Amino acid sequence: MLLLLLYLLISLSYNDNNYKLSGGYNFDKEHKHITGRIDIPPNVINYKYNDDYIIVKQRPTEIHNAIYDKMNYVYKYGKDNIYYWIIIHKDSIVLGPIDSLEYIKAREKYHIPEKLNLQ
């Protein structure tokens, strides 16, 4: 009984700051990043998802976390700009970080529904 209570407390505290998205990805509200097959580092500004796609708007910040030390994210316009990410579950494709023009072209190419729209 004590183990069940402990499990429930841990589960509830985990869910307070984490939102389950599609395809095994999660949004960490406290740290403002998305984790999954590939991690999208802070600062995630907005995201939308359905069973087929996750789209993300990000303004990168300096990262002081060991999990990001081994990953080489290329922000071609520097870290003071807005970038986008698109995760396409069916084809296991992750696009990002990409700029707004690349984002618009990718939306068209992969037929991302209009209702998945970032503000």
N, C-alpha and C positions, 0 to 999 in steps of 0.2 A: 504494500500500500504506500509506503514511504517513497519507494522508487517511482511509482506512478505519479505521485504528487510532485516530486522533483522534476520528472520528465515534462509534466504539464507546465510548470513554472518556467522551465527553460524554453519550451516551445512558444509560450505566450510572449516572453521577453524577446525572442528572436523575431517573431512576427510583428512586433511593435515598430521595428526599424527596417524591416525587409518586406518587399512586396514581390510575390511570385509572378513572373511574366511568363511568356510562352517559351517552349523549346529548352527548358531547363535553366533559363536565365532568371536572375533576381536583381531587383533594384534595392540598394542599401540607402535608405533615406538619410541616415546620420552622416555618412561619408560621401553621399551624392555620386555614387558610381554603380555600374552594372557589372555583375559577375556571372560567369557561365563558361562556355567553351573558350571564349576569349573575353577578357575584361575590358570594359570601357572606363577609363580612369575619371576621377573627378575633374571637373564639376559638371555633372549632367544637369542641364537646365530643364529639359522637357523630354518626354518620351511617349510614344504610343505603340500599341501592339495588338496583334490578333494572332490566330493560330499559325499564320504563315510568315509574318514579318514582325520585326521590331525596328522602329525608327527612333533615332536619338539626336537631340540637339545638345551640343557640348561647348562649354568655354573652358579649355584646359587650365589647370592650376599646377603649381609646383607640387610634386608628389614626394612625400617623405614616408614611403611605405615599401618594405622589402619586396613585395610581390611585383612591383612595377620596375624594380631595378634591372631585371633581366629582359624586359620588353622594350623594344625600340619603336616608339610611336613617332611618326614623322609628321610634324605640323608645319607644312611648307610655307605658311604665312605668319609663323610665330604663334606664341601662346596667347596673344591678346585679341584673337579673332574667334569667331564662331565656326564650329565644325559640325559635321553631321556624320552619322553612322547608320548603315542599313544592314540588318541581319536577315538573311533569306533562309529560312529553315529547310525548305524542300531541297535546295541545292547545296546546303552547308556553306553558304557564302557570307563573308563578313566584309563589308565595304566601309572603310574609315581609317583614320579621319579624312573626310573629303570636304571640299568647299561647297558653297551653295549651288554653283552651276553644275558641278559633278553630281550633286544630290538630285537636282531636278532631272538631269539626263538619266540617272539610275532609276528614279521613280518611274519614268516612262518605259525604260528598257525592261524592267522587271514587273511592270503592270501593278504597281502598288495602288491599292484603292484610295480614292479621294478622301474617304472618311478617316483614313489614317493621315492626319494632317497636323503638323507642328505649328504652334503659334509663336 
